[in-house]
Amino acid sequence: MRTNFLQRTEGRIAYTDSGSGPLVVAVPGMGDLRSTYDDVAPALVDAGYRVVVADLRGHGDSDTTFRTHGDDATGTDLLALVEHLGAGPAVLLGNSMGASAAAWAAAERPDLVRGLVLLSPLLREPGSPAMQRVLRVAYRALLARPWGAAFWASYYSSISKGRRSARHAEHVAAVRQALSEPAHLRSFRDLALALDHSVVEARLPDVTAPALVVVGALDPDYPDPAAELGWMTDTLGARGVLVPEVGHYPQHQAPDVTVPAILEFLGGLPGAAGAGAAEDGGRRA
């Protein structure tokens, strides 16, 4: 599939574009690649949606020239991409910090976002300010060369608790290979040091788009995944799905649960596939 690029002030965002129908724009979490959605995007395309999957700043095929990183920075990229495609409003789909960015974008420009699919989102800082300072010191050391790529690959596997995709090893190897390139590792480290999910929590009252939140019951990023899911669904007025035996990546740990939940949610939105496909602006390749 051809890789396209969106020009931003500090560099280019890479994305793929497939299918025809109402627009869904997806983005991975930090340290991840577009291929995290390889079990999701084709199913959505087959169901009649146009699916655009973007890399984060400094990740995958996106440029490593970006100096600004974080949930709000990625949120502005998502909004710029929807405007560039000229097929909005879109459903924004994200995992981890990509989901955080999607929520921020929905609060910033409700006219461009008609729905949210949030997979293991981080909508508030998970620990105390002191803990966050400790984490940033740790990231500074652990995401340095020459061990940074190997550390993240190991950590990625450690938070994929429970069920694993048949392509888990292949995907983690691709993540490690990408971060073995010094500029990508530097960009990832800059992102990890800049992340502050409080910028998202402050905007949650402004989110009006319908939302689906999917959380793995074994996700170690939450002290209590079920309780965090309850807080997120109450805060957003969202639909929630707690996936048993799954950690931080429900999109490829349990696509058999995640994909049907996404399709059911999308089918309930105005302009769902089959109802508003004429409004999407046509097929892109």
C-alpha positions in Angstrom: 0.0 0.0 0.0 1.3 3.4 -0.9 2.5 5.7 1.9 1.2 9.3 1.7 2.5 12.3 3.6 0.9 15.3 5.3 3.2 18.3 5.5 3.3 20.0 8.9 5.4 22.9 10.1 8.2 20.7 11.6 8.0 17.8 9.2 5.8 15.2 7.5 3.3 12.8 8.9 3.1 9.4 7.1 -0.2 7.7 6.5 -1.9 5.1 4.4 -5.4 5.5 2.9 -7.7 2.6 1.8 -11.3 1.8 1.3 -14.4 3.9 0.6 -17.1 5.2 2.9 -17.3 7.2 6.1 -13.8 8.2 7.3 -12.0 6.5 10.2 -8.5 8.0 11.1 -6.4 5.7 13.2 -3.1 6.4 15.1 -0.9 4.1 17.2 0.5 4.7 20.7 4.0 5.8 21.5 6.8 3.5 20.3 4.4 1.7 18.0 3.9 1.4 14.2 0.9 1.6 11.8 1.0 -2.2 11.6 -0.5 -2.4 15.0 -3.9 -2.0 13.2 -3.2 -4.8 10.6 -6.0 -6.9 12.2 -8.4 -4.0 12.4 -8.1 -1.8 9.3 -8.9 -4.5 6.7 -12.0 -5.5 8.6 -13.2 -1.9 8.7 -12.5 -1.4 5.0 -14.4 -4.6 4.2 -17.3 -3.3 6.2 -17.5 -0.2 4.1 -15.3 2.4 5.7 -12.4 4.5 4.5 -9.6 3.9 6.8 -6.5 6.2 7.1 -3.7 5.0 9.5 -1.1 7.6 10.5 2.3 7.2 12.1 3.1 9.4 15.1 5.7 12.2 14.8 9.1 10.7 14.5 7.8 7.1 14.3 7.5 4.7 11.3 7.6 6.6 8.0 7.0 10.0 9.6 9.8 12.5 9.7 12.2 12.7 12.6 12.6 16.4 12.4 9.7 17.3 14.8 10.8 19.2 17.9 7.3 19.2 19.5 5.7 16.1 20.9 2.8 15.1 23.1 -0.9 14.3 23.2 -1.9 17.8 22.0 0.7 17.9 19.3 -0.5 14.6 17.9 -4.1 15.8 18.3 -3.3 18.8 16.0 -1.8 16.3 13.4 -5.0 14.3 13.5 -7.2 17.4 12.9 -4.9 18.6 10.2 -5.1 15.2 8.5 -8.9 15.2 8.6 -9.0 18.7 7.1 -6.4 17.7 4.5 -8.5 14.6 3.4 -11.6 16.8 3.0 -13.8 13.9 4.0 -14.7 14.7 7.6 -16.1 14.7 10.2 -14.2 11.5 11.0 -14.2 8.9 13.6 -10.8 9.0 15.4 -9.4 5.7 16.6 -6.3 5.5 18.8 -4.4 3.2 21.1 -2.7 4.4 24.3 -1.4 7.9 23.9 -2.8 7.9 20.3 -6.2 7.5 22.0 -5.3 10.4 24.4 -4.5 12.6 21.4 -7.8 11.6 19.7 -9.8 12.7 22.8 -7.9 16.0 22.9 -8.7 16.5 19.2 -12.4 15.8 19.8 -12.5 18.5 22.4 -10.5 21.0 20.3 -12.6 20.6 17.1 -15.9 18.8 17.7 -16.9 19.8 14.1 -14.3 17.5 12.7 -14.9 14.5 15.0 -18.1 12.5 14.8 -16.9 9.6 17.1 -14.1 8.2 19.1 -12.7 4.7 19.5 -10.3 4.7 22.4 -8.2 1.5 22.9 -6.4 1.5 26.3 -6.5 5.3 26.5 -4.5 7.3 29.0 -6.9 10.2 29.7 -5.2 11.3 32.9 -1.8 11.0 34.5 -1.6 7.5 36.0 0.5 8.4 39.0 1.6 11.2 41.3 3.7 14.1 40.1 6.7 12.6 42.0 6.2 9.2 40.2 6.0 11.0 36.9 9.3 12.7 37.6 10.9 9.4 38.4 9.5 7.9 35.2 11.0 10.7 33.2 14.4 10.1 34.7 14.0 6.4 33.9 13.0 7.1 30.3 16.0 9.3 29.9 18.3 6.4 30.8 16.4 3.5 29.4 15.6 5.0 26.0 19.2 5.9 25.2 21.5 4.1 22.8 22.6 1.4 22.4 20.0 -0.4 24.5 16.9 1.7 24.0 15.4 -0.3 21.2 15.9 -3.6 23.0 14.4 -2.2 26.2 11.3 -0.9 24.5 10.8 -4.2 22.7 11.0 -6.1 26.0 8.7 -3.6 27.7 6.2 -3.8 24.8 6.0 -7.5 25.3 5.7 -7.2 29.0 2.5 -5.0 28.8 1.0 -7.4 26.2 -0.1 -9.6 29.1 -2.4 -12.5 28.5 -3.4 -13.5 24.9 -1.0 -12.7 22.1 -1.5 -12.4 18.4 0.1 -15.0 16.1 2.0 -12.0 14.7 3.2 -10.7 18.1 6.8 -11.7 17.7 6.9 -10.3 14.1 5.4 -7.0 15.2 7.7 -6.5 18.2 10.7 -7.3 16.0 9.5 -4.6 13.6 9.1 -2.1 16.5 12.6 -2.9 17.7 14.1 -2.6 14.2 12.4 0.8 13.7 13.8 2.1 17.0 17.3 0.8 16.2 17.6 3.8 13.8 19.1 6.6 16.0 16.8 9.4 14.8 13.7 7.3 15.5 14.9 6.4 19.0 15.7 10.1 19.7 12.3 11.1 18.6 10.6 8.4 20.7 12.7 9.4 23.8 11.7 13.1 23.2 8.1 12.0 23.1 8.3 9.9 26.3 9.9 12.8 28.2 7.3 15.3 26.9 4.2 13.3 27.6 1.8 14.9 30.1 -1.8 13.4 30.0 -3.1 16.2 32.2 -3.5 18.3 29.0 -6.2 15.7 28.0 -7.9 15.4 31.3 -8.5 19.1 31.4 -10.3 18.9 28.1 -12.6 15.9 28.7 -15.6 18.1 29.7 -15.4 19.5 26.1 -15.7 16.1 24.4 -19.2 15.8 22.9 -18.6 13.0 20.3 -19.9 9.5 21.0 -17.2 7.3 22.3 -16.3 3.6 22.7 -13.6 2.7 25.2 -11.9 -0.7 25.1 -9.6 -1.8 27.9 -7.7 -5.0 28.5 -8.5 -6.6 31.9 -4.8 -7.3 32.4 -3.5 -3.9 31.3 -0.6 -3.0 33.7 -0.8 0.7 32.7 -3.8 0.9 35.1 -3.7 0.1 38.8 -7.3 -1.3 38.4 -8.3 -1.6 34.7 -12.0 -2.2 35.4 -12.2 0.8 37.7 -10.3 3.1 35.2 -12.7 1.9 32.5 -15.6 2.9 34.7 -14.2 6.3 35.3 -13.6 6.9 31.6 -17.0 5.7 30.5 -18.7 7.8 33.2 -16.6 10.9 32.3 -17.2 10.7 28.6 -20.7 9.1 28.7 -19.1 6.4 26.6 -19.7 2.7 25.9 -17.1 0.5 27.5 -15.7 -3.0 26.8 -13.4 -4.8 29.2 -11.6 -7.5 27.4 -10.6 -10.6 29.4 -7.0 -12.0 29.3 -5.7 -9.0 27.4 -3.1 -6.3 28.2 -2.4 -2.9 26.6 -3.0 -3.7 22.9 -6.5 -5.1 22.4 -6.3 -4.3 18.7 -3.9 -7.1 18.0 -4.2 -9.2 21.2 -7.9 -9.8 20.8 -9.2 -8.6 17.4 -12.0 -11.2 17.6 -13.4 -9.1 20.4 -12.2 -5.6 19.5 -13.2 -5.5 15.8 -16.9 -6.5 16.4 -17.1 -3.9 19.2 -15.8 -1.2 16.9 -18.1 -2.2 14.0 -21.1 -2.2 16.3 -20.2 1.2 17.6 -19.5 2.6 14.1 -22.8 1.1 12.8 -24.7 3.1 15.4 -23.3 6.5 14.3 -25.1 8.8 11.9 -23.5 8.3 8.5 -22.5 4.7 9.1 -21.3 2.6 6.2 -24.1 1.9 3.9 -26.1 5.0 5.1 -23.8 7.9 4.3 -21.1 6.5 2.0 -21.8 9.1 -0.6 -20.5 11.8 1.8 -17.0 10.4 2.2 -15.3 11.9 -0.8 -14.6 8.6 -2.6 -11.9 6.0 -2.6 -8.3 6.8 -2.1 -5.4 4.4 -2.7 
